[in-house]
């Protein structure tokens, strides 16, 4: 993440440099061009205004673009399933790719996450998830890992 807001020391040094430049210009205008002080006085506020705008825009950019990442619990759930699958070493790389491209299996993963998050319901339950694929297929073997994880983390009913 890019940090837009700079340290306070940066803004103070920039303010001092700008102030010195404005004072130097004001002295030049007063001495060599015989400009009245009233006309040059408005320039003296420029460094302060510039620094406030600069600091404000940096703060705003920092808040807009560096929001704390939201924790994606669905991604964590899928990663936990994938970890169990990798630990058992039961699938080849091609089978992983096939599972990633299989829309029916991906939908079943989402249903598994819904069961994990909200518990079983009439619409989403483990038995329906088990019957979704034919026994012996790659999808069936993979969905067993999802079901095992769901049973491990099942919330006890009070």
Beta strands, then each sheet from edge to edge (+ up, - down):
end
